[in-house]
């Protein structure tokens, strides 16, 4: 039961070890089982725990329940004909009912003779065993429950609290709901609608670890000023962010969904903020998207998140323009783009491409700003867009362009951001200064080789990194090498100088 039902792998052996330390003797399997059973007897620690427990708890402006509190279960109390109308009345009645069920269990902990053994009513009779209905309340599908339920949508992804329940909570001073029950990735999931939802079950942070958690942990601190979340991800990257109540002070983007310009971005939410090490570099955010039991992650800098995320003031509960895909004025088909030599139409036949998003890319604007004055562009069509998570990485365009001297010229353009390749040199001072190049062995499908030898390389996030900072990050992420920016030598700058941009193919200089 511990391993298969409770998700408490190795707890049986940990309990054995604990008992051995307490008793200073060897402990048998029977002793371990007896310790669990006896803890429920009169005076046992687990019985005391049960009678101290609650199905719900309200502290100031925060409601705590195990699984969920929304329109499906709000106000429902087993045995009551009419639902409660306020959260305080509801929680008080729920806890009173819980206490009565526990007393019934103490009075009749075993099945009554002649009664059925199932935790379901037989012709309306719940009396087969004390607390029988409480057992059903925490089981799936029996009754509207605050225990066996979650705050997510049908795909198990984040969503705002429904308007009806949100309005009731706000009217009664509840502005935050804290839940667990449903594992939702390697860090707490926050949904910042009118009522803030914090789902903090991270029990499946790392499925490769024996305990399914690994090195990941998080702590949610609720205080008068707001909510503070800090912890560590499975890769040991620290997270830290504050969600402050005071108007104008909360510029954190955690808990907001991304706008939906296309299916490629649908369902992504801002999950956490990486702890800032350098205050001069904009914060980085972790994004997540959940589909069933599959969780996808991406990392994005604040500048991009601000562009893509729904603003806090727009998160009015479950408005259709937030929950559904937004209709873009130009319908994602054609926009007019200005550049130094005039203007042209930017379009796409692909339903997955938002040309307005493409036109606002810094690398796209930088490319157009550097176009020679002899080129005249009349039309550009975006053939495809490749993304890394929700972020655009590559854009493939076909351009109708000409010059006065040559007429129409080839106009295929592949637009991408800057990238860095790092040449790490290891000097063996114990071997007369012999030098070694450090390379990576990686699968590269485009080469047809699953063991391709290459130097560390990666893309530069132009909104948050210089090439030097990107090189440092690439070294650490891909080769496990830590280096200061000042230790890195920009060989391209030494060869070409600072003012030379990216060279385009064919090589012409």
TAWO-V256338 format. One record per residue. N is the residue number from 1. RES is the residue in one letter. OMEGA is omega in whole degrees, -180 to 180 (NA if undefined). Layout:
n=N res=RES omega=OMEGA
n=N res=RES omega=OMEGA
//
This chain:
n=1 res=X omega=-180
n=2 res=X omega=-176
n=3 res=X omega=-169
n=4 res=X omega=-175
n=5 res=X omega=-172
n=6 res=X omega=-177
n=7 res=X omega=-176
n=8 res=X omega=-179
n=9 res=X omega=176
n=10 res=X omega=180
n=11 res=X omega=178
n=12 res=X omega=-180
n=13 res=X omega=177
n=14 res=X omega=177
n=15 res=X omega=178
n=16 res=X omega=-180
n=17 res=X omega=179
n=18 res=X omega=-180
n=19 res=X omega=179
n=20 res=X omega=179
n=21 res=X omega=-178
n=22 res=X omega=-173
n=23 res=X omega=-178
n=24 res=X omega=177
n=25 res=X omega=178
n=26 res=X omega=-176
n=27 res=X omega=-179
n=28 res=X omega=175
n=29 res=X omega=-179
n=30 res=X omega=178
n=31 res=X omega=-180
n=32 res=X omega=179
n=33 res=X omega=-179
n=34 res=X omega=-180
n=35 res=X omega=177
n=36 res=X omega=-177
n=37 res=X omega=-177
n=38 res=X omega=179
n=39 res=X omega=179
n=40 res=X omega=180
n=41 res=X omega=178
n=42 res=X omega=-178
n=43 res=X omega=180
n=44 res=X omega=-174
n=45 res=X omega=-178
n=46 res=X omega=175
n=47 res=X omega=177
n=48 res=X omega=179
n=49 res=X omega=-180
n=50 res=X omega=-178
n=51 res=X omega=175
n=52 res=X omega=-175
n=53 res=X omega=179
n=54 res=X omega=174
n=55 res=X omega=177
n=56 res=X omega=-179
n=57 res=X omega=178
n=58 res=X omega=175
n=59 res=X omega=-177
n=60 res=X omega=-175
n=61 res=X omega=-175
n=62 res=X omega=176
n=63 res=X omega=177
n=64 res=X omega=170
n=65 res=X omega=-177
n=66 res=X omega=-172
n=67 res=X omega=-174
n=68 res=X omega=171
n=69 res=X omega=-179
n=70 res=X omega=-175
n=71 res=X omega=-178
n=72 res=X omega=-177
n=73 res=X omega=-175
n=74 res=X omega=177
n=75 res=X omega=-176
n=76 res=X omega=174
n=77 res=X omega=-180
n=78 res=X omega=179
n=79 res=X omega=179
n=80 res=X omega=180
n=81 res=X omega=-177
n=82 res=X omega=179
n=83 res=X omega=175
n=84 res=X omega=-176
n=85 res=X omega=178
n=86 res=X omega=-179
n=87 res=X omega=-178
n=88 res=X omega=176
n=89 res=X omega=-178
n=90 res=X omega=-177
n=91 res=X omega=178
n=92 res=X omega=180
n=93 res=X omega=178
n=94 res=X omega=-178
n=95 res=X omega=176
n=96 res=X omega=178
n=97 res=X omega=177
n=98 res=X omega=-178
n=99 res=X omega=180
n=100 res=X omega=178
n=101 res=X omega=179
n=102 res=X omega=176
n=103 res=X omega=178
n=104 res=X omega=178
n=105 res=X omega=178
n=106 res=X omega=-179
n=107 res=X omega=-177
n=108 res=X omega=-177
n=109 res=X omega=-179
n=110 res=X omega=-180
n=111 res=X omega=175
n=112 res=X omega=-179
n=113 res=X omega=178
n=114 res=X omega=180
n=115 res=X omega=179
n=116 res=X omega=-180
n=117 res=X omega=-178
n=118 res=X omega=179
n=119 res=X omega=177
n=120 res=X omega=-179
n=121 res=X omega=173
n=122 res=X omega=-175
n=123 res=X omega=176
n=124 res=X omega=-177
n=125 res=X omega=178
n=126 res=X omega=-168
n=127 res=X omega=-177
n=128 res=X omega=177
n=129 res=X omega=178
n=130 res=X omega=-179
n=131 res=X omega=178
n=132 res=X omega=-178
n=133 res=X omega=176
n=134 res=X omega=176
n=135 res=X omega=179
n=136 res=X omega=-178
n=137 res=X omega=-178
n=138 res=X omega=177
n=139 res=X omega=-177
n=140 res=X omega=169
n=141 res=X omega=-175
n=142 res=X omega=-178
n=143 res=X omega=175
n=144 res=X omega=-168
n=145 res=X omega=172
n=146 res=X omega=-176
n=147 res=X omega=-175
n=148 res=X omega=-178
n=149 res=X omega=178
n=150 res=X omega=-175
n=151 res=X omega=-173
n=152 res=X omega=-179
n=153 res=X omega=-175
n=154 res=X omega=177
n=155 res=X omega=-178
n=156 res=X omega=179
n=157 res=X omega=-179
n=158 res=X omega=174
n=159 res=X omega=176
n=160 res=X omega=175
n=161 res=X omega=-179
n=162 res=X omega=-174
n=163 res=X omega=-175
n=164 res=X omega=-179
n=165 res=X omega=179
n=166 res=X omega=-180
n=167 res=X omega=179
n=168 res=X omega=-180
n=169 res=X omega=-178
n=170 res=X omega=179
n=171 res=X omega=-178
n=172 res=X omega=173
n=173 res=X omega=178
n=174 res=X omega=-179
n=175 res=X omega=-179
n=176 res=X omega=175
n=177 res=X omega=179
n=178 res=X omega=-177
n=179 res=X omega=174
n=180 res=X omega=172
n=181 res=X omega=-173
n=182 res=X omega=178
n=183 res=X omega=-173
n=184 res=X omega=177
n=185 res=X omega=-172
n=186 res=X omega=176
n=187 res=X omega=179
n=188 res=X omega=175
n=189 res=X omega=180
n=190 res=X omega=176
n=191 res=X omega=-171
n=192 res=X omega=171
n=193 res=X omega=175
n=194 res=X omega=172
n=195 res=X omega=-178
n=196 res=X omega=177
n=197 res=X omega=176
n=198 res=X omega=178
n=199 res=X omega=-167
n=200 res=X omega=176
n=201 res=X omega=179
n=202 res=X omega=-173
n=203 res=X omega=175
n=204 res=X omega=-178
n=205 res=X omega=-176
n=206 res=X omega=-175
n=207 res=X omega=179
n=208 res=X omega=-179
n=209 res=X omega=-179
n=210 res=X omega=-179
n=211 res=X omega=-180
n=212 res=X omega=-179
n=213 res=X omega=-178
n=214 res=X omega=-176
n=215 res=X omega=-176
n=216 res=X omega=173
n=217 res=X omega=178
n=218 res=X omega=174
n=219 res=X omega=176
n=220 res=X omega=-179
n=221 res=X omega=179
n=222 res=X omega=-178
n=223 res=X omega=-177
n=224 res=X omega=-177
n=225 res=X omega=-178
n=226 res=X omega=-177
n=227 res=X omega=176
n=228 res=X omega=178
n=229 res=X omega=175
n=230 res=X omega=-179
n=231 res=X omega=-177
n=232 res=X omega=177
n=233 res=X omega=-180
n=234 res=X omega=179
n=235 res=X omega=178
n=236 res=X omega=172
n=237 res=X omega=180
n=238 res=X omega=174
n=239 res=X omega=176
n=240 res=X omega=174
n=241 res=X omega=180
n=242 res=X omega=174
n=243 res=X omega=-171
n=244 res=X omega=180
n=245 res=X omega=-170
n=246 res=X omega=-177
n=247 res=X omega=176
n=248 res=X omega=-178
n=249 res=X omega=-174
n=250 res=X omega=178
n=251 res=X omega=178
n=252 res=X omega=-176
n=253 res=X omega=-180
n=254 res=X omega=176
n=255 res=X omega=-179
n=256 res=X omega=176
n=257 res=X omega=173
n=258 res=X omega=175
n=259 res=X omega=-173
n=260 res=X omega=177
n=261 res=X omega=178
n=262 res=X omega=180
n=263 res=X omega=-177
n=264 res=X omega=-176
n=265 res=X omega=-174
n=266 res=X omega=174
n=267 res=X omega=-180
n=268 res=X omega=177
n=269 res=X omega=176
n=270 res=X omega=-171
n=271 res=X omega=-175
n=272 res=X omega=174
n=273 res=X omega=176
n=274 res=X omega=-179
n=275 res=X omega=-177
n=276 res=X omega=177
n=277 res=X omega=180
n=278 res=X omega=-177
n=279 res=X omega=-179
n=280 res=X omega=178
n=281 res=X omega=-179
n=282 res=X omega=-179
n=283 res=X omega=177
n=284 res=X omega=-178
n=285 res=X omega=172
n=286 res=X omega=176
n=287 res=X omega=177
n=288 res=X omega=177
n=289 res=X omega=-176
n=290 res=X omega=175
n=291 res=X omega=-176
n=292 res=X omega=178
n=293 res=X omega=-179
n=294 res=X omega=180
n=295 res=X omega=176
n=296 res=X omega=-179
n=297 res=X omega=173
n=298 res=X omega=178
n=299 res=X omega=-175
n=300 res=X omega=179
n=301 res=X omega=-174
n=302 res=X omega=-178
n=303 res=X omega=180
n=304 res=X omega=180
n=305 res=X omega=179
n=306 res=X omega=180
n=307 res=X omega=-171
n=308 res=X omega=-172
n=309 res=X omega=172
n=310 res=X omega=-178
n=311 res=X omega=-179
n=312 res=X omega=-179
n=313 res=X omega=179
n=314 res=X omega=-173
n=315 res=X omega=175
n=316 res=X omega=-163
n=317 res=X omega=171
n=318 res=X omega=175
n=319 res=X omega=-175
n=320 res=X omega=-177
n=321 res=X omega=176
n=322 res=X omega=-176
n=323 res=X omega=179
n=324 res=X omega=177
n=325 res=X omega=179
n=326 res=X omega=174
n=327 res=X omega=-179
n=328 res=X omega=-172
n=329 res=X omega=-177
n=330 res=X omega=178
n=331 res=X omega=177
n=332 res=X omega=-173
n=333 res=X omega=-174
n=334 res=X omega=170
n=335 res=X omega=176
n=336 res=X omega=-177
n=337 res=X omega=176
n=338 res=X omega=175
n=339 res=X omega=-171
n=340 res=X omega=-177
n=341 res=X omega=-180
n=342 res=X omega=180
n=343 res=X omega=178
n=344 res=X omega=179
n=345 res=X omega=176
n=346 res=X omega=-175
n=347 res=X omega=176
n=348 res=X omega=176
n=349 res=X omega=-178
n=350 res=X omega=178
n=351 res=X omega=-179
n=352 res=X omega=-175
n=353 res=X omega=172
n=354 res=X omega=-174
n=355 res=X omega=177
n=356 res=X omega=178
n=357 res=X omega=178
n=358 res=X omega=-176
n=359 res=X omega=-179
n=360 res=X omega=179
n=361 res=X omega=178
n=362 res=X omega=-178
n=363 res=X omega=177
n=364 res=X omega=178
n=365 res=X omega=179
n=366 res=X omega=178
n=367 res=X omega=-179
n=368 res=X omega=-180
n=369 res=X omega=-178
n=370 res=X omega=-179
n=371 res=X omega=179
n=372 res=X omega=-177
n=373 res=X omega=180
n=374 res=X omega=-180
n=375 res=X omega=174
n=376 res=X omega=-178
n=377 res=X omega=178
n=378 res=X omega=-176
n=379 res=X omega=175
n=380 res=X omega=-180
n=381 res=X omega=177
n=382 res=X omega=-179
n=383 res=X omega=-178
n=384 res=X omega=177
n=385 res=X omega=175
n=386 res=X omega=-177
n=387 res=X omega=167
n=388 res=X omega=-169
n=389 res=X omega=179
n=390 res=X omega=-175
n=391 res=X omega=176
n=392 res=X omega=178
n=393 res=X omega=-177
n=394 res=X omega=176
n=395 res=X omega=179
n=396 res=X omega=-175
n=397 res=X omega=170
n=398 res=X omega=-172
n=399 res=X omega=169
n=400 res=X omega=-173
n=401 res=X omega=180
n=402 res=X omega=171
n=403 res=X omega=180
n=404 res=X omega=-176
n=405 res=X omega=-172
n=406 res=X omega=-174
n=407 res=X omega=-178
n=408 res=X omega=-178
n=409 res=X omega=178
n=410 res=X omega=-174
n=411 res=X omega=177
n=412 res=X omega=-177
n=413 res=X omega=174
n=414 res=X omega=-174
n=415 res=X omega=177
n=416 res=X omega=178
n=417 res=X omega=178
n=418 res=X omega=174
n=419 res=X omega=178
n=420 res=X omega=170
n=421 res=X omega=-174
n=422 res=X omega=178
n=423 res=X omega=180
n=424 res=X omega=180
n=425 res=X omega=178
n=426 res=X omega=-180
n=427 res=X omega=-179
n=428 res=X omega=-177
n=429 res=X omega=178
n=430 res=X omega=-179
n=431 res=X omega=175
n=432 res=X omega=176
n=433 res=X omega=179
n=434 res=X omega=-174
n=435 res=X omega=178
n=436 res=X omega=173
n=437 res=X omega=180
n=438 res=X omega=-179
n=439 res=X omega=178
n=440 res=X omega=175
n=441 res=X omega=-172
n=442 res=X omega=175
n=443 res=X omega=179
n=444 res=X omega=-175
n=445 res=X omega=-177
n=446 res=X omega=178
n=447 res=X omega=-175
n=448 res=X omega=-174
n=449 res=X omega=179
n=450 res=X omega=177
n=451 res=X omega=-175
n=452 res=X omega=-179
n=453 res=X omega=-178
n=454 res=X omega=175
n=455 res=X omega=178
n=456 res=X omega=-179
n=457 res=X omega=179
n=458 res=X omega=-179
n=459 res=X omega=175
n=460 res=X omega=173
n=461 res=X omega=-170
n=462 res=X omega=-178
n=463 res=X omega=-177
n=464 res=X omega=-174
n=465 res=X omega=163
n=466 res=X omega=176
n=467 res=X omega=180
n=468 res=X omega=178
n=469 res=X omega=177
n=470 res=X omega=179
n=471 res=X omega=178
n=472 res=X omega=180
n=473 res=X omega=-180
n=474 res=X omega=179
n=475 res=X omega=-177
n=476 res=X omega=-176
n=477 res=X omega=-171
n=478 res=X omega=-178
n=479 res=X omega=-180
n=480 res=X omega=-178
n=481 res=X omega=177
n=482 res=X omega=-179
n=483 res=X omega=174
n=484 res=X omega=180
n=485 res=X omega=-177
n=486 res=X omega=179
n=487 res=X omega=-175
n=488 res=X omega=-179
n=489 res=X omega=180
n=490 res=X omega=-176
n=491 res=X omega=177
n=492 res=X omega=179
n=493 res=X omega=178
n=494 res=X omega=-175
n=495 res=X omega=-173
n=496 res=X omega=-173
n=497 res=X omega=-174
n=498 res=X omega=-170
n=499 res=X omega=-177
n=500 res=X omega=179
n=501 res=X omega=176
n=502 res=X omega=176
n=503 res=X omega=180
n=504 res=X omega=177
n=505 res=X omega=6
n=506 res=X omega=-180
n=507 res=X omega=-172
n=508 res=X omega=-178
n=509 res=X omega=NA
//
